[in-house]
């Protein structure tokens, strides 16, 4: 598959008038494949929103190059905008208009005929539970409802690229799940989706590829399996016991886990280190406390994220995946 978005050595520097410049992006290089869901993760100030604004032609880069479906964002911004829909962190709705008018006017401004715009507005209003609010003025609605309107507007159009910057902020879990299901369906149709999020389980469930940014640089990039290989020192152990001895908790704590949770006859432990040395010590425990089930899991995305942020930045190979 070809790349929908190409980013090469992208830099954005803000000057506040003093001597200190802020490097919001410092040499970011990414390639986002068509028809995939691509996640951008990072703490506040990592550069995620700046990157999204450059891709969507809102902000100009200091240096580097970005292209969307072959069009340079600096040289052909109108062609780029025609090929994407964007949901930014800031709620972009017309507060003095009704929900219905927000949807219909958005569709017609992007080339839909009035009849088609009304039909699509009715469809997305039903999908995102906006039917009861269609005749209400947007400024009178909650933040979560405004967010749903903004996401609904995105699905009024068939642009091949979708960009979402913290799109599910303020949504309840049911609506978040509905949005995630719709994004999966759009990716299956061949649309390219780039999203930023700090909700790590969303990225873990949705994204084909994930990039972690920190201080304007790419800390790591790859599939979830790739990222797990970067954190091989982290692993999670699940244990089930035939019975719980009075000293089992203290004996498990002697193994020096990062985390320990005991519920009934099961225990969950998170470790940093080598599995082989742990197995010997667990075998010793099992002599007096029978272990009926034993499983080792790789770290989840949150554990990978926190581990990588704590470590010094390391050289990257050509694919962008950091080497241990």
Secondary structure, DSSP 8 states (H G I E B T S, - for coil): --EEEEEEEEEEEEE-SSS-EEEEEEEEEEEEETT-EEEEE--TTSSHHHHHHHHTTSS--SEEEEEETTEETTT-HHHHHHTEEEE-SS----TTSBHHHHHHHHHHHTT--HHHHHHHHHHHHHHTT-GGGTTSBGGGS-HHHHHHHHHHHHTTS--SEEEEESTTTT--HHHHHHHHHHHHHHHHTT-EEEEE-S-HHHHHHH-SEEEEEETTEEEEEE-HHHHHHHTTTEEEEEEEESS--TTHHHHHHTT--SEEEEETTEEEEEEES-HHHHHHHHHHHHTTS-EEEEEEEE--HHHHHHHHHHS----B-TTS-B--
